[in-house]
Amino acid sequence: MTTDPLVLFTPSGKRGHFPVGTPVLTAARQLGVDLDSVCGGRGICSKCQITPSYGEFPKHGVTVAEAALSEWNKVEQRYDDIRGLTKGRRLGCQALVQGDIVIDVPPESQVHRQVVRKRAEVRDITMNPSTRLYYVDVEHPDMHKPSGDLERLIEALETQWDLQDVKADLHILQSMQPVLRKGDWKVTAAVHLGDEIHPPTIMHIWPGFYDGSIYGLAIDLGSTTIAAHLCDLQTGDVVASSGIMNPQIRFGEDLMSRVSYSMMNKGGDQEMTQAVREGMNTLFAQVADEAEIDKALIVDAVFVCNPVMHHLFLGIDPFELGQAPFALTSSGALSLYAKELDLEIHPTARVYILPCIAGHVGADAAAVALSEAPDKSKDLMLVVDVGTNAEILLGNTDKVLACSSPTGPAFEGAQISSGQRAAPGAIERIEIDPETKEPRFRVIGSDIWSNEDGFADAIATTGVTGICGSGIIEAIAEMRLAGLLDASGLIGSAEQTGTSRCIADGRTNSYVIWDGSEEGGPNITVTNPDIRAIQMAKAALYSGARLLMDKFGVDTVDKVILAGAFGAHISAKHAMVLGMIPDCPLDKVTSAGNAAGTGARIALLNTKARTEIENTVRRIEKIETAVESRFQEHFVNASAIPNSAEPFPILNSIVTLPDVNFNTGGGEQSGGRKRRRRRE
Ligand code: FES
């Protein structure tokens, strides 16, 4: 039996016996414990911090004496004096094993640390980035042993870090000699660890120990907006986030108008490619400025986008995506160089683009699948990414189905008479009293309801400017609940509803939410054409989801996840009253925020997730809504509010939907609750 001291690591539980004098970092490496190091045990980087524990550990059968580790040394003292070391911490490369010891590796010292995601129900991200920093001692040149500086640098990476077959980009050759000499043959190298196609490659070298970090971008390239998260590739932290409008908007608001622009104008696709790439560079400069870092430190970027954006960003004519059978040039994931896409970040920065699912279901939907992982859920999960096009996923561990449905821009406030994008001054929440039919609302930028004291002051700078997407959904659902709107989507007249807020508007009626005309502001109403636009959008969304349910052979789902920036603000109850989503317990309807952006961040920080999503996408079954006759049938039924063919029993147990019908142009009114047979 060995008499060498026992070294036990937590939280991994890995243990082994090591001779007295073994550095804790060495013990960790030999046991495969996840303990970080950039300087390779030279006491420079401080990444190897550990917390030793002393005393009795009956659970592990260990007693740890005070002298179980070597004494605090000069290197640790110097680090503590300059940077400060948390009390109780030691540097794992400096502390030597003297007796049995229990060592805790704190999360920030783990190479594959978990980046905690805010929502409890989702998995954390395991750090495993494409590019890492390595500090090495390079052998000096020797006339008697002729070899190039690069060869000795590569040899150092192999012997000191076990990196095999490392290559270097040309710009490294062009710049390395002065760097090696300046650092007295000690350098820090940023090495891209390679993938199936590319070998590990030195991307950058700094003289001596480089104390900074390297960065990556996770980009959600949408048709309307482009959002970027700048992440620290060592910690996983998001250090800056920013967004811009997609500059391609000037060529057409929606995807199909951009495809037609490229069909009608020679070179139109190239104009749009240039516009989006220029926009991207503006955005990258913006995030780098915000984080106060040099753009050249951005070494990796992951993109998610819909198929049309995908093609236009890559410089591919999207012509084939505008017509059946909607063939993609390539549906696979792409690993490229940023300079091939004219992106002004590190000269040899890499780009990874997630795979597309189908001609209508893009890399953004793949990113949602990566973030929400329906394929790993026991519960049957419906994930809806609400945007100009809704991407819909339905699945569990058995299988996952996907489709996209053309919802149009109504949910984003477009095509709505008082609609606007979500911005200060836009109505985002609304309630209508079912008795008095009076509304009260809140605008973005203020927490005060319109019927509360202080509202006028709260909106003094923004005013009340319009209704955003989530506001219009609440407005219509509240109108339905208050008996101002019938199931077919008709707004009642003042006589029918008993409120002067319902005003005649041509051959139909409108409901006045806010009349700011006396102060020169807008008159904010919900008109019948607004209702129609939302009915079309929500029917497209619902029928896509329902079609996937048919294909799955189910009538109900266990969970609904609303993704997308807009999805984050939708109230579950109102979405269900409207009939946007299937009947489901309200507490099972949750919002995932920008799940596509999160998927991009996961793929950026964890290269293993890239392989995972590529495999998942291959297994996802794609459903093309355009060729499914059931889609039309569901669409017609889903145009009613909430639906003319489906009962919504859970919803009906929570709310009472007034049984009104305004189609006859008149009728009895009883306390605001007309009782008529609902049109089927
Ligand atoms: S490994 Fe760098 S300080 Fe210990």
Residues whose N, C-alpha, C, O or C-beta is under 5 A from the ligand:
A	BS01	FES	D36 S37 V38 C39 G40 G41 R42 G43 I44 C45 S46 K47 C48 L91 C93
